[in-house]
Amino acid sequence: MNSLTNKEVVRHFFEIYNNQDYETAYKYLAPNYIDYGLPQVRSVEDAIEILKGTHKAFPDIKVVIDDLIEENNKVVFRGHFTATHLGEFVGIAPSGVKVEFEALEIFKIENEKIAESWGYWPLSDIVSQIQAAEKV
């Protein structure tokens, strides 16, 4: 069995956004995965619920990985996302607005699984794009 590099683990994880295959999360996230950017995420199941919620709000979300930088057991991700706001998002009714944003995240890898992450997702930028387009 070939082992995966830490970068490959992160790359495979982000495919969940593109293909909505939630079972894949069990392959690439540790059972007790912690996302320090989202206090409600303390397990792989919590992460899956966030992914499902993201897909409800933005069913066509796509991610392109711009950079993966590895140091020791951590991988830094920089990527950009495109999506259409077709479901409720942070209390905002579906608008049909197309959004685009960049995100940064650091992943700690243990035993070929993501154990922890720290991320920056530009929530205010996403909301601003939706609200600006609604005013036009």
C-alpha positions as CSV (number, residue, x, y, z in Angstrom):
1,M,0.0,0.0,0.0
2,N,1.4,3.4,-1.0
3,S,1.4,6.0,1.6
4,L,0.2,9.5,0.8
5,T,2.2,12.7,1.2
6,N,0.7,15.3,3.5
7,K,0.0,17.5,0.5
8,E,-1.8,14.6,-1.2
9,V,-4.0,14.2,1.9
10,V,-5.0,17.9,1.8
11,R,-5.5,17.8,-2.0
12,H,-7.9,14.8,-1.7
13,F,-9.8,16.5,1.2
14,F,-10.5,19.5,-1.0
15,E,-12.0,17.3,-3.7
16,I,-15.0,16.9,-1.3
17,Y,-16.0,20.5,-2.2
18,N,-15.9,19.7,-5.9
19,N,-17.6,16.2,-5.9
20,Q,-19.7,16.3,-2.6
21,D,-18.5,12.8,-1.7
22,Y,-18.9,13.1,2.1
23,E,-17.7,9.5,2.8
24,T,-14.3,10.7,1.5
25,A,-14.0,12.8,4.7
26,Y,-13.6,9.6,6.7
27,K,-10.5,8.8,4.7
28,Y,-8.8,12.1,5.1
29,L,-10.0,13.5,8.5
30,A,-9.1,12.0,11.9
31,P,-12.2,10.9,13.9
32,N,-11.5,13.6,16.5
33,Y,-10.6,16.3,13.9
34,I,-10.7,19.8,15.3
35,D,-11.2,23.0,13.2
36,Y,-10.0,25.9,15.4
37,G,-11.8,28.4,13.1
38,L,-15.2,26.8,13.7
39,P,-15.8,26.0,17.3
40,Q,-18.6,23.6,16.5
41,V,-16.3,21.3,14.6
42,R,-14.8,18.7,16.9
43,S,-15.1,15.5,14.9
44,V,-15.2,14.2,11.3
45,E,-19.0,14.1,11.6
46,D,-19.1,17.8,12.5
47,A,-16.9,18.6,9.5
48,I,-19.3,16.6,7.2
49,E,-22.2,18.7,8.5
50,I,-20.4,21.9,7.7
51,L,-19.6,20.6,4.2
52,K,-23.2,19.6,3.7
53,G,-24.4,23.1,4.9
54,T,-21.9,24.7,2.5
55,H,-23.3,22.7,-0.4
56,K,-26.9,23.6,0.5
57,A,-26.0,27.3,0.3
58,F,-23.7,26.9,-2.6
59,P,-24.5,23.7,-4.5
60,D,-22.0,24.4,-7.3
61,I,-19.1,25.4,-5.2
62,K,-15.7,24.7,-6.7
63,V,-12.2,25.1,-5.3
64,V,-9.0,25.5,-7.1
65,I,-5.8,24.9,-5.1
66,D,-3.3,27.7,-5.8
67,D,-0.7,26.7,-3.2
68,L,0.1,23.9,-0.9
69,I,3.2,24.5,1.2
70,E,4.5,21.8,3.6
71,E,6.7,22.1,6.7
72,N,7.1,19.2,9.1
73,N,3.6,17.8,9.6
74,K,1.7,20.9,8.5
75,V,0.4,21.9,5.1
76,V,-0.6,25.5,4.3
77,F,-3.4,25.8,1.7
78,R,-4.3,28.8,-0.4
79,G,-7.0,28.5,-2.9
80,H,-9.9,30.2,-4.5
81,F,-13.5,29.3,-4.6
82,T,-16.4,30.1,-7.0
83,A,-20.0,29.4,-6.1
84,T,-23.6,30.5,-6.7
85,H,-25.7,31.5,-3.7
86,L,-28.7,29.1,-4.1
87,G,-29.5,28.3,-0.5
88,E,-29.8,30.2,2.8
89,F,-26.4,31.4,4.0
90,V,-25.9,33.1,7.4
91,G,-29.5,34.1,7.4
92,I,-29.5,35.5,3.9
93,A,-32.1,34.0,1.6
94,P,-31.0,32.5,-1.7
95,S,-30.1,35.2,-4.2
96,G,-28.6,33.5,-7.2
97,V,-25.5,35.7,-6.8
98,K,-22.2,34.3,-8.0
99,V,-19.4,34.8,-5.5
100,E,-15.7,34.3,-5.6
101,F,-13.2,34.3,-2.7
102,E,-9.8,33.2,-1.6
103,A,-9.2,31.2,1.6
104,L,-6.2,30.2,3.6
105,E,-5.9,27.2,6.0
106,I,-3.2,25.4,7.9
107,F,-3.6,21.6,8.3
108,K,-1.9,19.4,10.8
109,I,-1.4,15.9,9.4
110,E,-1.1,12.8,11.6
111,N,-1.0,9.2,10.2
112,E,-2.2,10.4,6.8
113,K,-5.2,12.2,8.2
114,I,-6.0,15.8,8.9
115,A,-6.1,16.1,12.7
116,E,-6.4,19.8,13.2
117,S,-6.9,23.0,11.1
118,W,-6.7,26.7,11.5
119,G,-8.3,28.7,8.7
120,Y,-9.3,32.1,7.3
121,W,-12.4,32.1,5.3
122,P,-13.6,35.6,4.3
123,L,-17.1,35.5,5.6
124,S,-17.6,39.3,5.5
125,D,-16.3,39.4,1.9
126,I,-18.8,36.6,0.8
127,V,-21.7,38.4,2.5
128,S,-20.6,41.7,0.9
129,Q,-20.6,40.2,-2.5
130,I,-24.1,38.8,-2.1
131,Q,-25.5,42.1,-0.6
132,A,-23.8,44.2,-3.3
133,A,-25.2,42.2,-6.1
134,E,-28.7,42.2,-4.5
135,K,-28.7,46.1,-4.5
136,V,-28.0,46.3,-8.2
